[in-house]
Amino acid sequence: MLGTKTTRRALIGGLLATLTILSGAPAFAKGESVVLVATQKAGDRGPIDGLIDGLEQAEAKFGVETRFIEALDPATYENTLRTLARRNTDVIITTFFAMGAAVQAVAPEFPDTKFVVIVAAPHNPQMPNARVAGYATQENAYLAGTFAASMSETGQLGLIGGVPLPYVWADYNAMLGGAHQINPDATLNAAFVQSFEDPVKGKEVAAGLYDQGIDAIYTGAAASDIGVVEAASELGKTVMVASPPLVEQAPANVGFVASFEWAQTMMIEVENAVSADFQSGFRLGGISSGEIVMTFSDDHAAANPKAADARAATEAAFEAIQSGAITVPYDETEPQ
């Protein structure tokens, strides 16, 4: 996963040496152009920085020409995609749900351009030149619930999301399911920042949950998580996150990281897009594909006597999911 060195890059590009094709490996086109269009700013210490890191790795491994741009206004999404396609961009990789709709509209107009959306709903209908890559986010949430319930003194847990998209309710149900394996009486309160880029509001939302008696929060609100972690640090509470660099912000409070390997996902998607056998449709990454991993904070463990047992329980859950002994259901049902 990316480190803090990947804080902000406005442009990534350059032609690298020709990839040496090994026997039996996919045949890659020399010098194909790959553009990442991000709908959130770089410097988030999370998904966008991770995807940029993966783009750089793909450039080096596959010999493609790469570029990174930000498209922050939804009104510009379709025009941005059309402009890149008209300039004969070979592969356009975009991010998140709103851009998924833009790709659905634009991709049929440019059958020779390949489009990839990372984290969005499957296209309906599916298109031969487009693919969506998602994550089994409920697996992260199940692990977070296991860890949180193992750490909690009150049995009151919290989940913070950016906005109430359907997958967040799937995370809610999975987190509660993991928690109930440890404490059948555990409760879970969900709250939303209403933004993926508002650390100030994130801190306010987290502080409100902690004030209610919740003593362990799992947050997955991108850049807003910075504020959530700040609240945990100031109040001396446990927080679980989805981005490893956040541990450095409050190592004694961030106990557990259930993260997406954004760079790995980018590498998988570029490899597929520039191969001679492009696979369109929908792909779901998870623990079994190596795109969901977990880490623990040594500083948090040193300060919390329950951390060792929490880690053991969470590692056991991870291994059970990895082996197939546990299948975490995807259930978008909202709590009543």
N, C-alpha and C positions, 0 to 999 in steps of 0.2 A: 504494500500500500504506500501511497505517496507520503513524503515527509514535508516538513514545513518549508523547504526550499521552493516548492511549487506554490508561490503565493499569488502571482499575477503575471500572465503572459499575454500580450496583445496580439502577437503574431508568431506562429511557428512555421517554418518552412525550410526548404532546401532539398536539392537533389543529392541523394546518397549513391554509394557504389551499387552496382548491379548485384542483386541477390543471387547467390550461387544455389542452383536448384539441385537438391539431393534426389537420388533415385527413389521413386515412390512418393515423393512429396508433391503437393498441389503445384500446378504450373501457374505462377503469378505473372501478371502483365508488368512489363518494365515501366517504371515511372508513372504509374497511374496516380491520378490526383484524388486526394481524400480531404474533405473539408468537414470540420466539426463546427456546427452551428449551435451554440449554447444559449439557452433561454434564461440563464442566470449568470451573474458575474463570476469571473475567475477570482481567486483569492478567498474562496469559501472554506478552505481547509476540509473539503468534503468531496461531493460528487464531481463538480466541475474540475477542480484541481486534479482529481484522480483520473478523469477522462483525458485531460491534457497530458498527464504523465503517460497514459497508455498510448496516446497519439504519437508522442515522441518515440516510444518503444517500437511502435508499428513502423514508423518511418525508418528506423535503423534496421529492423529485422526484415521487412518486406520490400524495401527499396522504393517506397511510394513517396510522392510529394505531398506534404501536408500543410494545412492552414487552419487556424482557429479564429473564429469570429463570434461576437456576441450579438444576439438579436433579442433585445429586451422588451420590445413593444409588440404585443400580439398582432397589432394591425399590420405589421411589416412581415409577418412570417411567410405568407405565400409568395409575396414579391421577392423576398430574399432567396427562397428556394428556386423560384423561376429564373432569377438572375444568374445564380450559380449553375443551373442546368443549361441555360443558354450559352454559358461560357465553356461548355463541354467538360464540366466537372464530372469525373467518373463515379465518385462515391460521395454522397452527402449524408453525414451522420448528424442526427439532431437529438434533442433531449426533451423528454417529459410529455405529459398528456396533451397539453394544448397544441404542441407541435405535431402530435400524431394526427390530429384532424387536418392540419395544413398539408401534411404528406399525403393523406388520403385524397385531397383535392388535386394536388399538383402531380404526383407520381404518374398517373395515366397519360399525362401530356408529354412525358419524356421517357419513353420505354427503354432508351439506351443508357439512362442514368440509374444507378442503384441508390435506393434510399433506405436508411436504417434509423429507427427511432429507439432510443434507449429509455426504457420505463414509460410505457403508454399502454392503452387498451389495444387488444388485437384489432387489426384493420378488418372492416366488414363492408364490402367484400375484400378478401385478400387479393393482393396484386403480385404479379410475377417478378416485379423489379423492386419490391419493398419487403422489409422485415422489421418486426418489433422484437426487441430483447427486453425481457423483464426479469424480476427477481422474485423468488419465493419468500417475500418479506415476512410471511407468517412464521418462517423458521427462526429468523432473528428474534421476533417477538416472543416466541415460545421460550427461547433460551433466556431472554431478558426477564420473563416472568419467573423462570426457575431461580435465577440469581436473586431477583428482587425479593421474592418470598422467603428465600433462605437468609437474606440479610435483615429483613424488616423486623422491628420490634413491635409494631402496631398492627401488622397485617393489612395496612392501608397503602396501596400502591398507586402510582400515577403514570399516565401515558400522555405525552405531548406530541401533537402533530402540527404540520404547517397549516393545512386546510382539511376539512372533513371529506376527503375523497373516499370512495368505497374501500380501497385497499387498507386504509387506516382502521376501518372497523374489522377487517379480517385480522389485522395486527392485534387489535384490542381483544378479540376472542381467543386468538392464539396465546397472547400474553397471559390472559386470565386462566387458560387451560394449563399452561406451564406452571403458573403460580399454585393452582389447585393440586398439582401433584405433590407439592411441598406442604401447603397449608390450605386445606379444603375450605376454610373460612375467610380466606383472603378476599379483599375487595379491590376494585380497580376503577379509578376515576380518569376519564379522558378530557383533555382540554386542548384548545387550538390557538395558535398564535395569529392565524389568518394571514400569514406571510411566511415565506421561506427565507426572507432576507431582513428580518427585523430583530436583532439581538436585544434591543431595549424592551420590546414587547415580550420577547421570550423570557427574559429575566422576570418581568412582572407576572407572567402566567405561572412560572415555576414557583415563585415566592408565594403566590396565592395558594397553590396546592400544598406546599410545605406547611403553610400556616393552618391548613385544615387538619393537620395531623398525619398527612402522608409523609413517609420517611424514605421512600425509594422511588425514583422517577426514571422511566425510559423515554428518551426523546429522539425524534427523527424528523426534525424540522429544518434540516440543512443549516444555512448560516445563522438562523435564529437560535440554534443550539448553543452558540457561544454565550448568549445571555442566560440560558438555562443552566449551563455549567457554572457561570458566575454566581447565580443565586445559590446553587448547591454549596459552592465554596464558602460564601459569606455566612450561610446558615449552618454549616457543618453537617450537611446531609449527603446521602448516597445518590449518585446519578449514573445511569447507564446510557451510552451513546452509540452512534453508528459511524463515527469517524475517529480513527486512532489519534490524529494530531490534537484532539481535544483533551487527551490525557495530560499533555504537557501544561495545559491551562490550569488544571486542578488535580494533580496526581493523587492526592489523598482523598479525593471525593469521587472521582470517576473510577468506579470499581470494575466495570466490565464494558467491553466494546464488542458488539456484534455488528461487524462491518461488511459492506459490499466491497468486493475487489473490483472497483470501477476500472482500473487500468487493465486488469485481466479481461473484463468484459469488452473493452475497446479492442484489445488484441484479437479476441475471438471474432468480433464482428468485422474488423478489417480483413482478417484472414479469409473469412467467408465471402466478403464482398469482392475481393480481388481474385478469388479463385475461379477456375474454369467451370466450377459446378456450384454456382450461387444457390443457396437454400433460402427461399423466401418464406413468408408466413410469420410464425410466432415461435420464439424460443424462450424457455424459462430457465434461468440459472439459480443454483442454490448451493447447499452444503456439498452435495454429491459432485457438482461440477467444479468445486474449488472457488466459487464466486462469493460464498459467504464464509467468513472466518471469524474467529473470536480471539480476544486477548484479554489479559487481566493486568491490573495495576499493582505492582509490588508495594508502592507507597500506601495504597488503600488497604492492602492486606496487612501491612505492618501495623496499621492504626486500628484495625477492626478484628476482634477475635473470632467473629462469625465468618470471616471472609474465606478461610480455608475450606470449611464445610460447604459454603456457597459455591466455591470454585469446583469442588469435587462433584457436587450435584449437577452443575451446569455442564461440566465435561462429560459426565455420564449421559446427559440428555443429547449432547452434540453427537456422541458416538452412536447412540441409538438411532438418531435421525440419519446419520451417515450410512449405517448398516441396513437401514430399512425397517428396523424393529419398531420405530415410531414414524408414523406419517402424520404430519401436522396439517389438518384440514384448512382449506381456504374458505372462510365463512364470513361474508360481508354483512351479516345480520346486525343491525344496530341494536344496542342495549335499550331496554324499555325503562 
